[in-house]
Amino acid sequence: MLLALVIAAVVSLVITLKKKKKKYLLLPIGMLGAYFIVEIARVPLGFVETVELIFNLK
């Protein structure tokens, strides 16, 4: 999964530089957000409890 994120970031950076449109940089950001949601869903707790656990770690 990490390799896919890196490849998407490189490809979108190249496309952004060629076409000079910043909207192509949203692809890796969206993929990172989706990856975050998938990893939270893999935890056996409920969604809200998992988010609380993540943000209450010290």
N, C-alpha and C positions, 0 to 999 in steps of 0.2 A: 504494500500500500504506500509505503514511503517513497518507493521508486516511482510510482505513478504520480505522486504529488510533485516530485522533483522534475519529472519529464513534462508535466503540465505547466509548471512554472517556467521552464526553459522555453517551451514552445510558445506560450503566451507572451513571454518577453520578446522573443524574436518577431512574432507577428505584430506586437505593439510597436516595436522599433521600425518595422517596415511600413506599416500602414499609418503610424502616428496617431492612433486612437487609443485612449487610455481604458476604454471599456473592456478590452481584451485582458486586462490585468485582474478582472473580477473572477475569472475562471479558477485560478489557484486558491483565491480567498474562499470562493464557494465550495470548492472541494475540501478545503481544510475544515470549514464549518460542518460539512456533511460527515467528514471523518470523526469530528468531535461528537456529533450526535450518535453515530454508530457505536463508538466506544462507550458512551454513556449507556446506550441500550443494552450492551453486552453485560453490564453489571447486574447481578441478580436482585438488587433492590429496585424499588420503584424509581421513576424518573426524578421526582421532586426530592426524594431522600438521597439519591445519588448526587444531585447537584448541590444539596446542602452539605453533604459529606465532602465534596471536592472543595467548596469554598470555605468550610470551617476547619480545614486542616491547618495546623500551625507548625 
